[in-house]
């Protein structure tokens, strides 16, 4: 205690010392506009900047809660694999990196498998967590994608993947690269069962993930501003000896060039996905007065019973989207029938 502290009356001194420190996670800076975002407002906006609309990275648990009806879903255990088969070590041992990632995220691996209903429709979701070693794909992630596909086939559900990854996990060498063809086989299982496969591309989707299952969807939807590509911008510029456009490898650039079918904001993602699933499975959704959803094709087609007009509007919207996608993919007439029944 210095001489200045002695001049402060004891009551004031005790009052000042009892003041609680402000938690350092109350505010977050937007990575785009650098505006300050209050954590509660950010949660309400689903991690979308309310100043500029930039989509920040979204925790997997919050994303699943937003997508599934009532935030209710079933999490599936991930298959057990042999960790660190190569006894890999760089600056740290691979097993230590895994322990750190598990401690930081509370997850066993970089992927979560969940199943449940979206507006009454059965879906299975495989979502990546970028905070877990950059969402990298190793043996455990590859096995998880295979399991998710098997669950989708068993439950006759739409399969949705939500990649957010830097690519294959280098600590597993060739074993991680093997997961690329394995994930493709998993997708083929779903397609052979005549079930829809939808990919929601989130920031970033790169490397071996973008070169495998992430680009094999029946429909590709991206969040605004998502970085999507294989190699990095600098590597490509050095290889082709050209300066690339400013918006290169963004969702909007890929939409312009026909790689991505839609760019959809996070707040509208669920309704867009539900509309697409309903038309692909020929299983329209009928909103009812009690808030539940009924699947009744006849009512939707007639459009005159309770909820019918709204359902017909939803179906027309989805049909228009599918026709638009068909045209972008080369079907000039836009009349090609898309059916998974």
Secondary structure as the mmCIF struct_conf table of DSSP 4:
data_model
#
loop_
_struct_conf.conf_type_id
_struct_conf.id
_struct_conf.beg_label_comp_id
_struct_conf.beg_label_asym_id
_struct_conf.beg_label_seq_id
_struct_conf.end_label_comp_id
_struct_conf.end_label_asym_id
_struct_conf.end_label_seq_id
HELX_RH_AL_P HELX_RH_AL_P1 UNK A 3 UNK A 7
BEND BEND1 UNK A 8 UNK A 8
HELX_RH_AL_P HELX_RH_AL_P2 UNK A 10 UNK A 17
TURN_TY1_P TURN_TY1_P1 UNK A 18 UNK A 18
HELX_LH_PP_P HELX_LH_PP_P1 UNK A 19 UNK A 23
TURN_TY1_P TURN_TY1_P2 UNK A 24 UNK A 25
BEND BEND2 UNK A 26 UNK A 26
STRN STRN1 UNK A 27 UNK A 29
TURN_TY1_P TURN_TY1_P3 UNK A 31 UNK A 33
STRN STRN2 UNK A 36 UNK A 38
HELX_RH_AL_P HELX_RH_AL_P3 UNK A 39 UNK A 44
TURN_TY1_P TURN_TY1_P4 UNK A 45 UNK A 46
BEND BEND3 UNK A 47 UNK A 47
STRN STRN3 UNK A 48 UNK A 48
TURN_TY1_P TURN_TY1_P5 UNK A 50 UNK A 52
STRN STRN4 UNK A 55 UNK A 55
HELX_RH_AL_P HELX_RH_AL_P4 UNK A 60 UNK A 67
BEND BEND4 UNK A 68 UNK A 68
HELX_RH_3T_P HELX_RH_3T_P1 UNK A 69 UNK A 71
STRN STRN5 UNK A 73 UNK A 76
HELX_LH_PP_P HELX_LH_PP_P2 UNK A 77 UNK A 80
TURN_TY1_P TURN_TY1_P6 UNK A 83 UNK A 86
STRN STRN6 UNK A 89 UNK A 89
BEND BEND5 UNK A 90 UNK A 92
STRN STRN7 UNK A 93 UNK A 93
HELX_RH_AL_P HELX_RH_AL_P5 UNK A 94 UNK A 105
BEND BEND6 UNK A 106 UNK A 106
BEND BEND7 UNK A 108 UNK A 110
STRN STRN8 UNK A 111 UNK A 118
TURN_TY1_P TURN_TY1_P7 UNK A 119 UNK A 120
STRN STRN9 UNK A 121 UNK A 128
TURN_TY1_P TURN_TY1_P8 UNK A 130 UNK A 132
HELX_RH_3T_P HELX_RH_3T_P2 UNK A 133 UNK A 135
STRN STRN10 UNK A 137 UNK A 137
HELX_RH_AL_P HELX_RH_AL_P6 UNK A 139 UNK A 155
TURN_TY1_P TURN_TY1_P9 UNK A 156 UNK A 156
STRN STRN11 UNK A 158 UNK A 162
STRN STRN12 UNK A 165 UNK A 165
BEND BEND8 UNK A 167 UNK A 167
STRN STRN13 UNK A 168 UNK A 168
HELX_RH_3T_P HELX_RH_3T_P3 UNK A 170 UNK A 172
TURN_TY1_P TURN_TY1_P10 UNK A 173 UNK A 173
HELX_RH_AL_P HELX_RH_AL_P7 UNK A 174 UNK A 192
TURN_TY1_P TURN_TY1_P11 UNK A 193 UNK A 194
STRN STRN14 UNK A 197 UNK A 201
BEND BEND9 UNK A 203 UNK A 203
STRN STRN15 UNK A 205 UNK A 205
HELX_RH_AL_P HELX_RH_AL_P8 UNK A 207 UNK A 210
TURN_TY1_P TURN_TY1_P12 UNK A 211 UNK A 212
HELX_RH_3T_P HELX_RH_3T_P4 UNK A 213 UNK A 215
BEND BEND10 UNK A 218 UNK A 218
STRN STRN16 UNK A 219 UNK A 222
TURN_TY1_P TURN_TY1_P13 UNK A 224 UNK A 225
STRN STRN17 UNK A 227 UNK A 228
BEND BEND11 UNK A 230 UNK A 231
HELX_RH_AL_P HELX_RH_AL_P9 UNK A 233 UNK A 240
TURN_TY1_P TURN_TY1_P14 UNK A 241 UNK A 241
BEND BEND12 UNK A 242 UNK A 242
HELX_LH_PP_P HELX_LH_PP_P3 UNK A 243 UNK A 245
TURN_TY1_P TURN_TY1_P15 UNK A 246 UNK A 249
STRN STRN18 UNK A 250 UNK A 250
HELX_RH_AL_P HELX_RH_AL_P10 UNK A 251 UNK A 256
TURN_TY1_P TURN_TY1_P16 UNK A 257 UNK A 258
BEND BEND13 UNK A 259 UNK A 259
BEND BEND14 UNK A 261 UNK A 261
STRN STRN19 UNK A 262 UNK A 263
HELX_RH_3T_P HELX_RH_3T_P5 UNK A 266 UNK A 268
HELX_RH_AL_P HELX_RH_AL_P11 UNK A 269 UNK A 280
TURN_TY1_P TURN_TY1_P17 UNK A 281 UNK A 282
STRN STRN20 UNK A 286 UNK A 287
TURN_TY1_P TURN_TY1_P18 UNK A 289 UNK A 290
BEND BEND15 UNK A 291 UNK A 291
STRN STRN21 UNK A 293 UNK A 294
HELX_RH_AL_P HELX_RH_AL_P12 UNK A 297 UNK A 302
BEND BEND16 UNK A 305 UNK A 305
TURN_TY1_P TURN_TY1_P19 UNK A 306 UNK A 307
HELX_RH_AL_P HELX_RH_AL_P13 UNK A 308 UNK A 328
TURN_TY1_P TURN_TY1_P20 UNK A 329 UNK A 330
TURN_TY1_P TURN_TY1_P21 UNK A 332 UNK A 333
BEND BEND17 UNK A 334 UNK A 334
#
